[in-house]
Amino acid sequence: MRVISWSLAAVATLAVAAGSYWYWEHVQRYPSTDDAYVGAHVVRIAAQVEGRVTGVHVRDQQQVERGTPLFDIDPQPFELAVQRARAHLAVVRQTVAAESAAIRAAAAEVNDRQVLLDNARESAGRIRHLVARHFASQQAVDDANAAVNSARAQLALAQASLHEARVTLGTGGQGNQQLREAQVELAQNEVNLSYTHPAAPCDGQIAQLSLRPGDVVSPAVPLFALICNHEWWVDANFKETRLERIHAGQPATVDVDMYPGHPFHGRVEQVGGASGVAFSLLPPQNATGNWVKVTQRVPVRVLIADPNPHFPLRVGTSAEVTIDTGATPRHRGR
């Protein structure tokens, strides 16, 4: 009987030891935490131009698709701005065309004056040859030289006029500075007009909507939120003592408190580079003599791979995350 008792005790001890070892190995391989919260991309919808709201096409908590009209801003001031910009562009084009014509006329005048100067020089040369042979008087030479000087002066005046016309026009064609500025002005006003009809940038759910027709909106002032549903994740805060074996790409199981018994699957997207207290407004000061060591937590983001439309997730809800640190990491796109 004593031998049997010792045998049973040994078996029990081995069983307890084996169970403890298995539990320790399981805990080491599958670290978990219930300090985890569901997240998604949240777009703060804001107007890009100032104006009065004339219509709101969505309601709070409504599901929308990308491109769905959200609200309208009175377009009349922006339509008038586009019309003014188009009229200004037309005037600039007419001005550029007139200045281009003036350049062509000035260039033709320069050519004509150059021809007259060449003719005057040839005539003066012939007269000087005749004077040398006593077939013409000195007065004829003086008159010919005067004609050359006059033609030269007229050519210089025409060249100055051509230079002035070119400076006035600047670069010709589409490179003209005034023309480019007018085109940019029109393009900007057309963009501003398009901003009067904002659309949803992603598929998702409207939240915190209180906008009403008649409200005046300003640029960059958030009006409501749009929770995009194309990507969901869980930010799990693991103790620093459990991070050694956690790496990006490892598979994870997510149990959301909203849906007990319906786990989601995912993988580790990234491990945070700092603990939460590192970014707090008042970081702890441990230089005093009353320091108490507190295990810190580091955020680990787990990307959910199989969001289920029958179990829609909600930003900020609680979850429990378990990571399989023994599996081969798989990264996005593989």
matplotlib code that plots the C-alpha trace (Angstrom):
import matplotlib.pyplot as plt

x = [0.0, 2.9, 4.4, 1.1, 0.7, 4.2, 3.4, 0.2, 1.9, 4.7, 2.1, 0.1, 3.3, 4.3, 0.8, 0.8, 4.3, 3.3, 0.2, 2.1, 4.7, 2.0, 0.2, 3.4, 4.2, 0.7, 0.8, 4.2, 3.1, -0.3, 0.0, -3.4, -4.9, -8.4, -7.0, -7.9, -10.2, -11.6, -10.5, -11.0, -10.2, -12.3, -12.5, -13.5, -15.6, -15.1, -16.0, -13.2, -14.9, -17.0, -20.7, -24.2, -25.5, -28.5, -29.1, -28.0, -28.3, -27.4, -28.6, -26.7, -25.6, -26.4, -24.4, -23.0, -20.8, -17.8, -19.0, -22.3, -23.3, -23.1, -24.3, -24.5, -23.1, -24.7, -22.9, -24.0, -21.0, -18.7, -20.5, -20.2, -16.5, -16.0, -17.9, -15.7, -12.5, -13.7, -14.3, -11.0, -9.3, -11.0, -9.8, -6.3, -6.4, -7.6, -4.8, -2.2, -3.5, -3.4, 0.1, 1.2, -0.1, 1.7, 4.9, 4.4, 3.7, 6.8, 8.9, 7.7, 8.5, 12.0, 12.5, 11.2, 13.5, 16.4, 15.7, 15.6, 18.9, 20.5, 19.2, 20.4, 23.9, 24.0, 22.9, 25.5, 28.2, 27.3, 27.3, 30.7, 32.0, 30.5, 32.1, 35.5, 35.0, 33.7, 30.3, 28.5, 28.9, 29.9, 26.4, 25.1, 27.4, 26.2, 22.6, 23.3, 25.0, 22.2, 19.7, 21.8, 21.8, 18.1, 17.4, 19.7, 17.7, 14.4, 15.7, 16.8, 13.4, 11.6, 13.9, 13.1, 9.4, 9.8, 11.6, 9.0, 6.2, 8.0, 8.6, 4.9, 3.8, 6.5, 6.6, 4.2, 1.5, 0.6, 3.8, 2.6, 2.6, -0.7, -2.3, -1.0, -2.3, -5.7, -5.8, -4.8, -7.4, -10.1, -9.0, -9.0, -12.5, -13.7, -12.2, -13.8, -17.1, -16.7, -16.1, -19.7, -20.9, -18.8, -19.0, -18.1, -14.4, -15.0, -17.6, -18.7, -21.1, -22.0, -21.5, -22.0, -24.0, -25.9, -25.5, -28.7, -29.6, -29.0, -25.8, -22.8, -19.6, -16.0, -13.0, -11.2, -13.8, -15.0, -18.7, -19.2, -17.4, -17.3, -16.2, -14.6, -15.4, -12.8, -10.2, -10.7, -8.1, -7.7, -5.2, -4.2, -2.1, 0.2, 2.4, 6.0, 7.0, 5.0, 6.4, 9.6, 7.9, 5.4, 6.3, 4.5, 2.8, 1.9, -1.7, -4.1, -7.6, -9.9, -12.9, -15.1, -17.2, -20.2, -20.2, -19.3, -18.7, -17.9, -14.2, -12.5, -9.1, -6.3, -2.5, -0.1, 0.3, 2.8, 4.2, 4.3, 7.6, 6.7, 4.5, 1.3, 2.7, 5.5, 2.8, 0.8, 0.4, 2.1, 4.8, 5.7, 8.7, 10.6, 13.5, 12.0, 12.7, 9.2, 9.4, 7.2, 7.9, 4.8, 4.7, 4.1, 1.9, 2.8, 0.1, 0.1, -2.1, -3.9, -5.4, -8.7, -8.6, -12.2, -14.7, -18.2, -21.1, -23.4, -21.4, -20.6, -17.8, -17.9, -15.0, -14.0, -15.6, -13.7, -12.1, -9.7, -6.7, -4.7, -1.5, 0.1, 3.8, 4.8, 3.3, 5.2, 4.7, 2.8, 2.9, 0.4, 0.1, 1.5]
y = [0.0, 2.4, 1.7, 2.4, 5.7, 6.8, 5.9, 7.9, 10.8, 10.7, 10.6, 13.4, 15.5, 14.8, 15.7, 19.0, 19.7, 18.9, 20.9, 23.9, 23.6, 23.4, 26.4, 28.4, 27.5, 28.4, 31.8, 32.5, 31.6, 33.2, 36.5, 38.2, 41.4, 42.8, 46.4, 46.7, 48.9, 48.8, 51.5, 52.7, 55.7, 58.6, 61.5, 64.9, 66.4, 70.1, 72.7, 73.9, 77.2, 79.6, 79.9, 79.2, 75.6, 75.2, 71.5, 68.4, 65.1, 62.7, 62.1, 61.1, 57.4, 56.9, 54.4, 56.1, 55.0, 56.8, 59.7, 60.2, 63.9, 65.1, 68.7, 71.8, 75.3, 78.2, 78.1, 81.5, 83.6, 81.0, 80.8, 84.5, 84.3, 81.7, 84.0, 86.9, 84.8, 83.6, 87.2, 88.3, 85.4, 86.5, 90.0, 88.9, 86.7, 89.6, 91.8, 89.2, 88.8, 92.6, 92.8, 89.9, 91.8, 94.9, 92.9, 91.6, 95.1, 96.5, 93.7, 94.4, 98.1, 97.2, 95.1, 98.1, 100.5, 98.1, 98.0, 101.8, 102.1, 99.5, 101.5, 104.8, 103.3, 102.0, 105.3, 107.2, 104.8, 105.5, 109.2, 109.1, 107.2, 109.8, 112.6, 110.9, 111.1, 114.7, 113.7, 114.9, 117.7, 117.6, 118.7, 115.5, 113.5, 115.5, 114.9, 111.1, 110.9, 112.8, 110.3, 107.4, 109.0, 109.6, 106.0, 104.7, 106.8, 105.6, 102.0, 102.6, 104.0, 101.0, 98.6, 100.5, 100.2, 96.4, 96.0, 97.9, 95.7, 92.5, 93.7, 94.6, 91.2, 89.2, 85.5, 84.9, 82.2, 80.0, 81.1, 84.7, 85.6, 87.5, 84.7, 82.1, 84.1, 84.4, 80.7, 79.9, 82.3, 80.6, 77.1, 78.1, 79.5, 76.4, 74.3, 76.5, 76.0, 72.2, 72.5, 73.7, 70.1, 67.9, 64.1, 61.2, 60.3, 56.7, 54.1, 54.4, 55.8, 59.4, 60.4, 63.6, 65.3, 68.4, 70.5, 72.1, 74.2, 77.9, 77.3, 79.3, 77.1, 78.1, 76.3, 73.7, 73.8, 70.2, 69.7, 66.0, 62.7, 59.9, 56.5, 54.6, 50.9, 49.7, 48.9, 48.0, 47.3, 46.9, 48.8, 46.4, 47.6, 44.8, 44.9, 45.6, 42.2, 40.4, 42.2, 40.2, 37.6, 39.9, 40.9, 42.4, 39.8, 37.3, 36.0, 37.2, 36.4, 39.3, 38.8, 41.9, 42.4, 43.3, 39.8, 37.1, 33.8, 35.4, 35.9, 37.9, 37.1, 39.4, 39.9, 42.2, 45.4, 47.2, 47.4, 50.8, 52.6, 54.0, 53.4, 55.3, 57.5, 58.8, 60.9, 62.0, 65.7, 65.2, 62.4, 60.8, 62.2, 59.3, 61.3, 61.4, 59.0, 57.7, 55.9, 52.9, 50.8, 50.3, 47.9, 50.0, 49.1, 49.5, 49.7, 46.9, 47.4, 44.3, 44.7, 42.7, 40.5, 39.3, 42.1, 40.6, 42.8, 40.7, 41.8, 45.5, 46.9, 50.1, 52.5, 52.6, 49.4, 46.9, 43.7, 41.0, 40.2, 37.0, 36.7, 33.5, 34.3, 30.8, 31.1, 32.3, 36.1, 37.1, 40.7, 42.7, 41.7, 38.2]
z = [0.0, 0.9, -2.6, -4.3, -2.3, -3.3, -6.9, -6.8, -5.2, -7.9, -10.7, -9.2, -8.8, -12.4, -13.6, -11.7, -13.0, -16.5, -16.3, -14.8, -17.6, -20.3, -18.8, -18.6, -22.2, -23.3, -21.5, -23.0, -26.5, -26.4, -24.6, -24.2, -22.8, -22.3, -22.3, -26.0, -28.0, -31.5, -33.9, -37.5, -39.7, -38.7, -41.2, -39.8, -42.5, -43.0, -45.6, -47.9, -48.7, -46.6, -47.3, -46.3, -46.2, -48.6, -48.1, -46.1, -47.8, -45.0, -41.5, -38.3, -38.1, -41.8, -43.8, -47.0, -49.9, -51.3, -53.5, -51.7, -51.6, -48.0, -48.1, -50.4, -49.9, -51.8, -55.1, -56.5, -55.2, -56.6, -60.0, -60.3, -59.5, -62.2, -64.7, -63.8, -64.1, -67.6, -68.7, -67.4, -69.2, -72.4, -72.0, -71.4, -74.5, -76.5, -75.1, -75.8, -79.4, -79.9, -78.4, -80.6, -83.6, -82.5, -82.3, -85.8, -87.1, -85.3, -86.7, -90.2, -89.7, -88.6, -91.8, -93.9, -92.2, -92.7, -96.4, -96.6, -94.7, -97.1, -100.1, -98.7, -98.1, -101.7, -103.0, -101.0, -102.3, -105.9, -105.3, -103.7, -106.7, -109.0, -107.0, -107.3, -111.1, -110.9, -112.1, -108.9, -106.5, -102.8, -101.9, -103.4, -101.1, -98.1, -99.0, -99.4, -96.0, -94.4, -96.0, -94.5, -91.1, -91.2, -92.3, -89.5, -87.0, -88.3, -88.0, -84.4, -83.6, -85.2, -83.2, -80.0, -80.7, -81.4, -78.1, -76.2, -77.7, -76.8, -73.2, -72.9, -74.1, -72.3, -73.3, -76.2, -76.4, -73.4, -71.6, -71.2, -67.5, -67.6, -69.5, -67.0, -64.1, -65.6, -66.3, -62.7, -61.4, -63.5, -62.4, -58.7, -58.9, -60.7, -57.9, -55.3, -57.0, -56.9, -53.1, -52.7, -53.1, -50.7, -51.1, -48.8, -49.2, -48.2, -47.4, -43.8, -41.2, -40.4, -36.8, -34.7, -37.4, -36.3, -39.5, -40.8, -43.9, -43.1, -41.1, -42.2, -42.5, -42.6, -44.1, -41.9, -39.2, -38.5, -39.0, -38.3, -38.5, -41.1, -39.7, -42.7, -42.6, -45.1, -42.4, -38.7, -36.0, -32.3, -30.2, -27.5, -24.6, -23.5, -20.5, -21.3, -19.8, -22.6, -25.6, -26.1, -28.3, -30.1, -33.6, -36.6, -38.8, -36.1, -36.1, -33.4, -32.2, -31.2, -29.0, -29.0, -25.9, -28.1, -29.7, -27.2, -28.9, -32.3, -32.5, -35.2, -36.7, -37.5, -37.4, -35.6, -37.7, -35.6, -32.1, -30.5, -30.0, -26.6, -23.7, -23.1, -20.3, -22.7, -24.4, -21.4, -20.6, -17.3, -17.6, -14.3, -12.4, -10.9, -9.4, -6.0, -3.2, -3.1, -6.5, -7.0, -10.1, -12.2, -15.2, -18.3, -21.2, -24.9, -27.6, -30.2, -33.2, -34.5, -38.0, -38.3, -41.4, -41.5, -40.5, -40.7, -41.9, -39.7, -36.6, -37.4, -35.3, -33.3, -32.7, -29.1, -27.9, -25.7, -26.8, -25.7, -27.9, -27.9, -30.1, -31.3, -31.0, -32.1, -35.6, -38.7, -39.1, -42.3, -43.5, -45.5, -49.1, -48.6]

ax = plt.figure().add_subplot(projection="3d")
ax.plot(x, y, z, "-o")
ax.set_aspect("equal")
plt.show()
